[in-house]
Amino acid sequence: MALINTPIKPFKATAYKEGKFVDISDTDTKGKWSIFFFYPADFTFVCPTELEDLAGIYPTLKDLNVEVYSVSTDTHFSHKAWHDTSPAIGKINYYMVGDQSGTITNNFDVMRPGVGLADRATFLVDPEGIIQFMEITSEGVGRNASELLRKVKAAQYVASHPGEVCPAKWEEGEKTLAPSLDLVGKI
């Protein structure tokens, strides 16, 4: 899974967003940061807690020029039904992508073999369509939207400040590092 620093592959799909079905493709991601947030299935248990948590930071992500694409192998019709019936999922304003063909899930190499469901996985894609970050967790381990937001800010900082890197637990406004020969062995 050597996907870091590789371009995303072409795709087309239908998503549910803000009461409408919309067609999307890889070209919609160009020129802005994108989060692909894969989850196993609608109407499950950990997934709605994660998606609701992500919905809470979506306005902040939009302010950072980041679009969110939640993706499962369910249909866009199932996404609408879930959105209409679940109080947690009803809070979502980002794209809920139906990937019943598995194209997007396979493009990101997170399809569970023989199961037809996506792994619990997150990818951050830069405005040029290059994967900058990925995280995959086991079925029972939910993700944290606040930590994802921190990592997005770090990736954006590094992209706009060549020669600097963000150390562990870096938060916006904190000191960064400038790797050099003089720094070797001094951290």
Disulfide bonds with the S-S distance in Angstrom:
none
